[in-house]
Each structure stands twice: as C-alpha cells, then as structure tokens.
C-alpha cells in the first residue's frame, strides 16, 4: 500500500514537471506547441495556488515567531492581490489573443495588445525579482520549503517571459512578408500601415501605448476599492524583500505550549491581539483570552495551590500535544472558538472570587513595575 501511495505521489509531481519541461524544450527548438504551452500554464497556475496556500506568511505589521514555521514576511501585500490579478489578467489576455490571432489582426490592434503584453511582462519580471532577490530578516533564514515555494511561484511568470520572447521573434519574422497584404486608399493610412508592419516600429509604438493602458487599469482598480497605485504598493508595502519599504516589528519568541500560539497565529479580526507582553523574559503577543486564562490560573494558585498543581499538570500533559497542531491561522481560529466557553467560565470565577478582576486580567504578562492594560 505504501508503494502505491509513493508511486501516485511520484506521478502527481513528475508528470506536471515533465510537461513543463517539454514546453521549454519546444521553445528552445523554436517550435510552437499550443497544447503543451496551455497545459504548462494551467499546471503552473495550480502549483502557484497550492504554494500560496501552503506558504502562510505573516504580513509586515506582525512579528515573526523565532520558533514558528514562518521565517520571513509575505512578499506581496495581500490587501492588493486584486491589483496584481487585474494586471496579470490583462497581460495574459493580450498575450493569448496576440499569440493565436496575430496573423489576422490589424496593425493598430496589434500595437494595443502588445502594450498589454508589456504590462504582463513587467509584472512577471518584478514578481520574479521580488522573490529571487528577497532579503532575509536578521536572525532568520529561508529553508528548503521556502525555496521550493518560491520556485513554484515563479513557474507561470517565467513561462510567460519565455513565450513572450518567442512570440516577439515570430512577429519580427512574419512582418517581413506582410507589408503588401493590406492596402488603404488613404495615403496617410497606408503609410501608417507600412510603418506598423515593421517589427521594430510595432514594439516602439507599443511602449507608447503602455501609458494609457496603465491609466485605464488604474481607473479600473478604483472600481474594486483599490488605490490607483495599488500595483506598486503590493510590492513595496511589505517587509524583508528587495522592494520592501516597510519595517516589521522585531521577531518574538512564542511559547508553543500555550495559548500564545492562538494569539499570534489566529486571524487578527477573530482572536484580537491587544498588545505585546513578556513571558520568562521573552516578548510574546497576548489577547484577551490569554490574559483571562492566565489570570484564572493565578487566582487558582493563590486560593487553592494543591488543585492548581493538578490543573497545571493536566494542562502541561494535554496542552502541548494540541499546540503542536496549531500550525496555521485556521487551526488557531478553531482553538480560539473551542476555548471561548472556558474563557467565560474563567471570567465568572474571577468575578466571583476576586475583588478587582479586571485589574488582575489587565496586569497579565506586564513587567512587574507596570500596572493596567
């Protein structure tokens, strides 16, 4: 049974890679194979989606856990994914129309589509540049998993650049025999037609068209609630990477035994981290649930020391194995929701047996010389 599972995994990984390699081989041989090209793009897109799902990195606003699975911040700001998608969609749409219909398109339309291809070419180049040349935060380094994910994220942009170069070479060769195909009665139109049919002029005119295309895309972004410069912010409003302009908070050490895991890894709108705290001389992220649980434990230790030892032994025995499975935001969210009824029980006990329960809750994980939240 294990041999069959290994064989299936081997097929799932090697077959797509073989198809992508075949597509690159055909490119090197200057042969157009639409089936392999489309298949390579399709498989590469799947690999990119899986890589994004597996690479759950924190945004630049949050600290990296020195003992966690993430070693670096996200390379692209997730708030501006729509901008990246719109620019990429425009570039790929222009490329495929120009690729498979270029022999029947008027020269002016070719110029407009070529401008769209330039947009996709620029985005792909910046995308790869950001990933390949990414800086590393102090005290952390990218491991083999990070390198593999980066490779997967570069498949589609890399293929796009390769095939755009091939298409440009084909366009230059085809222009030489098309100058007399279309005749206009107007001398001006005919002169423009002949000018556009020269390969170098076509590419030069496409550069001029890029500016109005960028203006149209920027206006389109506003319809989706994005800023006009969202495509720039997607790369610059990050930390740790070559194009990053933001500075992330310093790395912190997270105690993986306890609810610190939930407070740090859960989605912020749900777990609601409130501040940094200190635990055993190390900086951690705390939320209300963590403070309530620790305040309850502190009250137990003061009022019933023997019962507290039993509770603590139970928590140390079963809490650690559970915390090892809190590796992603969704698992931290589930743990937070499961602990919510216990949090209410802890609050009831605190309000029944403590004179100032909120003061006790707010003072958790603060240095001894400070009080309050």
N, C-alpha and C positions, 0 to 999 in steps of 0.2 A: 504494500500500500504506500509506503514511504517513497519507493522508487517511482511509482506512478505520479505521486504529488510533485516530486522533484522534476520529472520529465515534463509535466504540464507547466510548471513554473518556467522551466528552461525554454519551452516553446513560446510561452507568452512574452518572454523577454527577448529572445533571439530573433523571432520572426519579424517583429516590427523593426528591429535594428537592421536586419538583413535587407528589408525593403527600402529603408532609408539609405543604406549603403549602395544598393543598386541604383537608386535615383541619382546619387552623387557620381557613380561610375558612368552612367549615361550622359550626365552633364560633362564630365571630363572628355568623353568621346564625341561631344557636340551632337548628340542625338536627342531628339525630343520624344519623350515617352510620357504622354499625359496621364496614363493610368498610374504609373509609379510616382509621378510628381504629386498627383492629388492624394494618393494613398499615403505618401510620406508626410504631406501637410496634415492630413487627418490624424495619423498616428502621433505625429509630433504634438498636435493640439491636445490629444488625450494625455500624453506624457506631461505636458505643461500643467494641465488641470490637476493631475494626481500629485505633481510636485508642489503646487501651491497648497493643496490640501494637507500634505504631509509636513510642509515647512511652515509651521505655525509660529511665526516670529513676533516679538512684541514691537509695538510702534515706538517711535523715537521718544515719546513722552514718558515711557516707563523704563524702569531699571532692569538690567539683566541679572538673573539669579546665577550666582557663581557656581551653584551646584545643580542647576537645572539643565534641561535639554537644549535650550536656545543659547547660542554663543555669540549672536550678533543680532542687530535690529533689522527690521524689514527693509529691503532695498527700494521698495516703491510704496509711497503713501497710499494706503487703502482708501482714503477719502476721495482720491482722484482716479480710481480704477475706471470710472465711466469715461474720463478723458482719454485714457490710454486705449480703451476699447473702441471709441469713436475714431480716433486717428488710425488705429490698426485696421479697422473695418474699411475705412476709406482707401487706405493704401492697398489692401488685398483686393478689394472690389475693382479698383483701377487696374491693378496688375492682371487679374484674370480676364477682364474684358479686353484689355490690350493684347494679352498673350494669345487668346484664341479667336480674336476677331480683327486683328490688326491689318489683315490683307484687304478688308472691305470697309475700313473706316476712313472718313475724310481726314485730311491732314490736321485741320484745326482741332477736331475732336481728339486726335492722337496726342496733340500738344497738351490738352487739358488732362487727359488720362495719364500722360507721362508725368505731369505735375503731381497728380495723386500718387503715382509710384514713388516719386521723390519723397513725398511725405512719409510713406511707409518705409522707405529706405533709410531716411533719417531717424525715424523712431526705432527701427531694428538696430541700427548702429549704436545709438545712445543706450538702448536696452542692454546690448552685449557689453558695451564699455562699462556701464554701471556694475554689472555682475562680475565681469572678469577682473576689473581693476579695483574692486571694492577694498577699502581699508579695513583693518581689523581693530576692534576696540582694545584698549590696554588691559592686559591680564586675561584675554580670551583669544581663541583661535578657531578657525573653521576646521571641522573634522571631515572624514571621508563622506559622511552623509550629506553635509553641506555642499561638498564638491560635486557629488552625484546629482543633487537637486539643481545646482547651477547649470550643470551640463544639460539636464532635461529642459530647463527654462530657456536655453539658448538654441534648441533644435529648430523651432519654427522661424525665429528671426534669422538664424544662419542659413537655413534653406531659402528663405525669401531673398537674402542678399545674393546668394549663388545664382538663383534662377533669374533675378533681375539683370545681373551681368550677362547671362546667356541671352536673354531676350534683347538687350541693347545691341549685342553683337549681331544677332539675327536681323534687327531693324536696320542697322547700317548697311548690311549686305543687300537687303531687299529694296532699299531706297534707290539703289543704283539703276534698277530696271523699271522703276515706276514713274519716272518723270514725264513720260508721254502718255500715261494711261488716262488721265483726266484732263480735258481741255475746257477752259472757260472762255466765253465770248468777250468778257471784260478783260482788257489788258492788265488792269490792276490785280484782279482776282487771279489771273493766270500767273502773274509774276509772284504773287504770294504763294500760289500752289507750288510753283517750281522751287521757291525758297524753302518752304516747309519740307519738301520732298528730299532735301539734302539732309543727311543724317545729323551732321554737326549742328545745323541750324535748328533742327527739331529739338535737340536736347537743350540748346541755349534758350529757345523760346519757352521750354517747359520750366526753366528756372524762374523766368519772369512770371509765369502763371502761378507759381507756388505761393506767392504773397497773397493774391486774392483768395486762393483756396484756404490758406491758414485763417484769413479773416472770416470766411464762411463757417469753417469748423469752430472758431471761437464763438461766433454768434449761436451756433448750434448747441454748444456747451451750456450757454445760459438758459436754454430751454429745459435742461436737466438739472438746473440749480447749481451748476458749476461756475467757477470764476473763469474769465477769458484766458488767464494764464495757468489754468489747471494742469495742462500737459507739462509745464515747466515745474510746477510745484510737486507734481507726482514724483519727480526725481530729486529735487533739491530739499523738499521739506521732509527729510529723512536724516538719519544719523549713521555714522560708521562707514559710509560708502564714498566713492570718489567724487560724486557730485553733491554730496550732502552739505547742507548749510546749517543744520540744527545740531545742538549739543545735548546729548541724552544725559539723564541723571546718572550718578556713579553706580557701578554694579553693587548689588547687595547679596548677602548670604541668606538663603531661605532654609529654615529648619524643615526638612521634608517629613518629619514625624507628625506634624500638627496642622491645625487649620490655617497656618501661614500659607500653605500651598494653595488653598482655596482663595485666600485674599489676594494673592499675587497673580494666579493664573486664570481666574474666572473672568468672564466678561464684566467690564467695569460698571456698566449700567445695572447689572444684576447684583454682584457682590458688593459694590460700592465701597472701595477702599477710601479711607478718610485721611490717612497721614502715614508717615514713616514712624517706626518705633525701634527700640533697642531691646534685643534679647541675647543674653550671655555675651554682651559686648559687640554684637553684630547688628547691622541695620536690616530691618525687615519692613514689609508692608502690612499694615493692620486695617481691619474693617470692624464694623460694629459687632458682628457675630463673634469674631475672635476675642474682642475685648470683654464681651459678656461672658463667654465661656471661661476665660482666664480669671475674671472677677469671681465667678461662681466657684472655681477651684480654690481661689484664695480664701473665700469665705469658708469653704469646707475645711481647709487646712487649719483655720483659726478655731472653728467651732467644734469640729469632730475629727481630730487628727487620725484616729485609727480607721474610720470609714474613708477618709481621704486617701490613705495608703492603698486601700483595696480598689477604690475608683481609679487611682493613678496606675496601679498595676494592670487593671483591665484595659485602660486606655493605651498604655505602652505596648501591651500584648497584641491588641487588635487594631489599634490606630495606625501603627507603622505599616503593616501589610496593605491596608486600604490605601494609605497615602502614596504607595509606590505605583498605584494605577491612576493617579491623578496627573496625567501627562499632558492633557490638552484642556483648552478652555471649556469645552462641553462637559468633560468629566468633573471639572471643578464646579461648574454650574449645578450639576446634578447633586454633588456632595453638599453644596450650599443649601439647596432646597430640602434635601433629606434632613439636614441639621436644623432647619428652621423650627420645627416643633420643639426640639430640645432647647433651642435658644429661648423660646417663650417660657418653657419650664424653668430654665435658669433665671430668667427675669423675675418670675413670680417668687421664687425662693429668695432672691436678692431683696426684693421689695418687702418681703415678709420678715426677714431676719437681719437686715442691715439698716442702720439709721440714715445713711446717706448713700444709697445705691448708685446713683449717677456719678457721684464723685469717685467711687471705687471703680466704676466702669471706665470713666474718662482717664483715670490715672494709670491704666494698664500700659505697660511697655514704654513708660516715660522714664527718663533719668530720675534718680531719687530726689534731686534738688528741684524738681519741677512738679507742678500740680495742675489739674484741669485738663481739658481736651486740647 
